[in-house]
């Protein structure tokens, strides 16, 4: 390395081994709007054997719920927030969709409940990893599970050209009662002393939970994925939410499944290709900042990624994609009641302009 790491900065990434495209461009894209009516038909809600339970507009979504003899299914597509006096016909979809299929009267499958909190942050992954594997299930192939999820995307209007790629996947093994108490509470940030029975999960119900695959997808453009982390929390103090892409789902051996999609895009205009700075440039800046900080915390660099940050524009559903180096740091710090703990916090996610290497201190699109 071209610099000496600070005493409280632990680099766990082989920076010399990072493979990244040499160039990128600023891209204009349309947000993909999911087709509620087409999805309702393609996903089987209109079949004769389906019993309609509910269909409604609520404050932020259009929802349909139906069941047959085996499954209960629901489809949610987000629309403009309802305002008093606004006709539902005036509301427009906003680029979020969620589909879930459960066993009739079977409650919420554990695998569908784990997908949303699992944003694959390193601290969450360490908690969950003892309970998951990457093995193929004897009753369901990973390829078939992935095809089920991509078929749903197509049914909701995502073209073949815009389908995302597999980013991460794992197999969830059946949890024992003791494992559930730890994994479930840690994942969902509930108290460690939580009992599965407190939330209706008896030992008998846990034993009936199926094995499942959980998959994260992301769109990639010329090898560069779209951002999935809320990189601007450090800057905006939660006053502005980063536009981030979340595409994740699960498929179990008993046919239950879930799929959540937000902020998928269809690129249409590409700017001039420009050189990307080395990740060493941004890590050296972080090292200097950490070395100058007056803290006993220890910072760990366990991940670094080149991605397209997603920016809104003044034109509805018109987005701009700009390349950033995103660096989420883990921090070993004193937390009251738990001692020294290694954690991920949004405030320690740093973004750097991938063209210039400059630290990003604004939530606005960089000025060219």
Secondary structure, DSSP 4 states (H G I P E B T S, - for coil): --SPPPTTEEE-S-GGG----SEE--EEEEEPPP-HHHHHHHTTTTSTTPEEEEEEE-SSEEEEEEE-SSEEEEEEEEESPP-TT--GGG--EEEEEEEEEEETT----HHHHHHHH----HHHHHHHGGGEE-PPBTTB-HHHHHHHHHHHHHHTT--GGGPPEEEEEEEEPPPPHHHHHHHHHHHTT--TT--GGGGT--HHHHHTPPPEEEEEEE-EETTEEEP-S-TTHHHHTTSSPPB--EEEEEEETTS-EEEEEE--EEEEEE---EEPPPHHHHHHHHHHHHHH-----EEEE---EEEEEEEE-SSTTEEEEEEEEEEEEEEEEEETTTEEEEEEEEEEEEEEETTT-PBP--SSPPP-
